[in-house]
Amino acid sequence: MWTLHRRDDGGLLADLVVTGGDFPWLNAHLRPTEGFLEVRPLFAEELRLLDCIDQEVESWERAYDAIRSAVTLRYPKGQEVPEFLLHIDGDEAWWRWSDEPFDKEDS
């Protein structure tokens, strides 16, 4: 099981129970803790902007940066995932990840 944590104190926000995937994406059922309520609006805003990303790419990037500033994703064995793109809608989550951090300066 993958887990989502608060970046500031490492507190558990949700368990992500993998239900399937389509490489490179994984799909999961979200089992949130009470603390997830604090970050749920960040994911709602990111999804809203994702629907119109072609017109508002900079707005979407800011919204996703807010998510990355607030949370960390951890592998099933507990290590922090260096790079990930995570979407959450209700009790469903889907993400892709990399074992290497993405350096915006290299792009």
N, C-alpha and C positions, 0 to 999 in steps of 0.2 A: 504494500500500500504506500503510495506517495502521500506527502503531507504538505500543507501550506502553513507558513508561520509568519508572525509579525517580524518585520525586519528589526525594529528597535529593541525588543526584549526576547525574541525567539518564541513567544507564546504561540501555542497551537491555535490555528484559525479553522482548519478543516482537514479531514481525511479525504483523499481522492482514491476511490475504489475503482480500479481499472475494469472497464466493461468490454473493451475492444479497442480497435484502432485500424488505421489505414495509413501505413508508413508514409511520412514520418510522424504522423499525428497519433496520439493516444486519446481515448475517450474514457471518461470516468463518471461515476455517480459521486456527487459532493455530499459529504456528511459534515456540515458546519458545526462549529462550537458557537456559543453566544458571542464570542469576540468577532466572529465573521461579520456580524451586523455592521461593524465599524468600517469595513472595506467593501462591502457589497455595492454601495453606490459608485465606487471607482470602477468596478467591473461593468455595471449597468451603463455608465457613461462611455466606457471604451467600446462596448458592443454597439451602442447607438451611433458612435462616430465611425465604427468599422463599416456600417451599412452604406456610408457615403464617403469612404476613404479616398476615392478618386478626386473628389472635390475638396476634401478637408484633410489631407495627409498630415499637415503640421499639427492640426488640432488633435488628430488621432495619436500622433507621436507624443504629444504632451500628456494626453490621457494615459497612455501606456507607461510613460515615464513615472507618472504618479503611482501607478500600480507597482512598478519595480522598486520605487522608493519606499513603499509600504510593506511589501511582502517578500518572502523567500520561498522557493519550492525546494523540497528535499526528496532525494531518492528513497526507495523503500528501506535501505540500510541506514538512513539518517544523514548522509552527507548532503551539503547544500549543492544544488544544481547551479553551475556557473552562468548559464544562459538559457532562457526559456521565453516562449510566447504562449501565454495562458489566457483562455477565454472562459468565462463562466456565465451561464444563463440559467437562472433558477437553481435546480439541483443537478444540472449537467455541466461538466467541464471537459474541455479538450485543449491539448497543448502539444507543442513540439519543443525539443530541447537540444542543447549542445553541451558537450563536456568541456568545450573551450569558450572562454568569455569573448563576446563580440566587442571589438574596439571600434567605436564610431569614427575615430581618427583615420582608420585604415580604409574606410569606405569612400 
